[in-house]
């Protein structure tokens, strides 16, 4: 595998003017598979990943300690063992309260389509809509239809407050910023959780 080259805005983006005019990036450029606690992400061109039409609020989603690597080939003991050894030797997330808050968004993930990387999350409020895409996409004006390609996890699902696991399989290596857009149940408050994914072998 090679570096995905999609870590952040392209070299042609030199200012906010350029970013706003840039074409949004497809999360399938880096993500081979994604699910949230059993709900498989559905690809769509979102009309509400951009400006919420009001004021953004602080995200109700936080990263929790833990996270691990699992093998897709669960019947292959070598793969299962390899995933277990990788998990033992790598700390995926760090939610320690004595760690500076901006650093808690750093998540170390294993690249490669043989692996499922599991990221533990906590929802402080009920959430009716979740969309995952490149964070930079939220700074663009979208495509010609003012939409952004996302993976949505809420077809008929209403997430109550509690613990969830975001599982992703990644195609390449690199460092990139991802955004998890949420719309709270009832209040309709809209927020964006930022995650820095450091994708390693």
C-alpha positions in Angstrom: 0.0 0.0 0.0 1.0 3.6 -0.6 0.3 6.7 1.3 -3.2 7.8 0.4 -2.2 11.4 -0.4 -5.5 12.5 1.1 -4.2 13.6 4.5 -5.5 17.1 4.2 -6.2 19.7 1.6 -4.3 19.3 -1.7 -1.2 21.4 -2.5 -3.5 23.6 -4.7 -5.3 24.8 -1.5 -3.2 27.7 -0.2 -5.9 29.7 1.6 -9.5 29.7 2.7 -10.5 31.0 -0.7 -9.0 27.9 -2.3 -10.5 25.5 0.3 -14.0 26.9 -0.2 -13.7 26.4 -3.9 -12.2 22.9 -3.6 -14.2 19.8 -4.6 -15.2 17.7 -1.6 -13.3 14.4 -1.2 -14.9 11.0 -1.1 -14.4 9.1 2.2 -14.1 5.9 0.1 -10.8 7.2 -1.0 -9.4 6.0 2.3 -12.2 3.9 3.9 -13.0 0.4 2.6 -15.6 -0.3 5.3 -17.2 1.5 8.2 -19.9 0.6 10.8 -21.1 2.0 14.1 -22.0 -0.7 16.6 -23.5 -2.9 13.9 -25.0 -0.2 11.7 -23.2 -0.2 8.4 -22.4 3.2 7.0 -24.4 4.1 3.9 -22.8 6.3 1.2 -24.7 9.4 0.2 -24.3 12.9 -1.0 -25.2 14.9 2.1 -27.1 18.2 2.0 -26.4 18.9 5.7 -22.7 18.1 6.3 -21.9 21.7 5.6 -23.3 24.8 7.4 -26.0 23.7 9.9 -28.1 26.8 9.2 -27.5 28.0 12.7 -24.7 27.9 15.3 -22.5 24.9 15.8 -22.4 23.5 19.3 -19.7 21.6 21.1 -19.6 17.9 20.1 -21.4 15.5 22.5 -19.1 12.7 21.2 -15.9 11.8 22.9 -13.2 9.2 22.3 -12.8 6.6 25.0 -9.8 4.6 26.2 -9.4 1.3 24.3 -9.6 0.5 20.7 -8.1 -2.5 19.0 -7.4 -4.4 15.8 -9.4 -7.4 14.7 -8.8 -9.6 11.7 -11.5 -10.1 9.0 -10.4 -13.7 8.6 -11.6 -14.8 12.0 -11.0 -18.5 11.0 -7.3 -17.8 10.2 -5.4 -18.2 13.5 -2.3 -16.5 12.1 -4.3 -13.4 11.2 -6.2 -13.4 14.5 -2.9 -13.7 16.4 -1.3 -11.0 14.3 -4.2 -8.6 15.1 -3.9 -9.5 18.8 -0.2 -8.8 18.8 -0.7 -5.5 17.0 -3.3 -4.4 19.6 -1.0 -5.3 22.5 1.8 -3.3 21.0 -0.2 -0.2 20.0 -2.3 2.1 22.0 -5.1 3.3 19.7 -6.7 6.0 21.8 -5.9 8.0 24.9 -8.7 9.6 26.8 -6.8 10.3 30.0 -8.1 13.3 31.9 -4.6 14.6 32.5 -3.9 14.6 28.7 -4.3 18.0 27.0 -7.8 18.0 25.4 -6.6 18.7 21.8 -4.4 15.5 21.9 -7.4 13.2 22.7 -8.5 13.5 19.1 -5.4 11.6 18.0 -6.2 8.0 17.0 -3.6 5.5 15.8 -5.1 3.0 13.3 -3.7 0.1 11.3 -4.0 0.4 7.6 -4.9 -2.5 5.3 -8.0 -4.2 4.2 -7.3 -7.3 6.3 -8.0 -5.4 9.5 -10.9 -4.0 11.4 -10.0 -1.1 13.6 -12.4 -0.4 16.5 -12.6 3.1 18.0 -14.6 3.4 21.2 -16.9 6.5 21.5 -19.3 7.9 24.1 -22.4 9.8 23.2 -23.4 12.3 25.9 -26.8 13.0 24.4 -29.2 11.1 22.1 -28.3 11.5 18.4 -30.5 11.1 15.4 -28.0 11.7 12.6 -24.3 10.8 12.2 -22.2 11.4 9.1 -18.5 10.6 8.6 -16.4 12.3 6.0 -13.1 14.3 5.6 -13.2 17.2 8.0 -12.0 19.6 5.2 -15.2 18.8 3.3 -17.1 21.0 5.8 -15.0 24.0 4.7 -15.9 23.6 1.1 -19.1 24.8 -0.7 -19.7 21.2 -1.7 -20.1 19.8 -5.2 -22.1 21.4 -8.0 -25.3 20.4 -6.1 -23.9 21.8 -2.8 -23.6 18.3 -1.4 -20.8 16.4 0.3 -20.0 12.6 0.0 -20.4 11.0 3.5 -21.0 7.7 5.2 -24.3 8.0 7.2 -25.0 5.7 10.1 -28.6 6.6 10.9 -31.1 5.0 8.6 -34.0 4.5 11.0 -31.6 4.4 14.0 -31.9 6.8 17.1 -28.8 6.5 19.2 -29.4 6.9 23.0 -26.7 8.3 25.2 -24.0 5.6 25.9 -21.0 3.8 24.5 -20.6 2.8 20.9 -17.8 1.5 18.7 -16.9 2.9 15.3 -15.3 0.2 13.2 -13.3 1.1 10.1 -11.1 -0.7 7.5 -8.6 1.5 5.8 -7.0 1.2 2.4 -3.8 3.2 2.8 -1.4 4.9 5.2 -1.2 8.5 6.1 -2.4 11.2 8.5 -5.7 12.9 8.0 -8.5 14.7 9.8 -12.0 13.2 9.8 -15.2 14.8 10.9 -18.2 13.0 12.6 -21.2 15.3 12.1 -24.0 14.8 14.6 -27.5 16.1 15.0 -28.9 15.7 18.5 -32.3 14.1 19.1 -35.0 16.5 20.1 -33.0 19.7 20.2 -31.6 19.4 16.7 -28.2 20.8 17.9 -25.5 20.2 15.2 -21.9 19.5 16.1 -18.7 18.2 14.4 -16.3 15.8 16.2 -12.8 16.1 14.9 -10.6 13.0 14.7 -6.9 12.9 13.7 -6.3 9.5 12.2 -2.7 8.4 12.1 -2.8 5.3 9.9 0.2 3.1 10.3 1.3 -0.4 9.2 
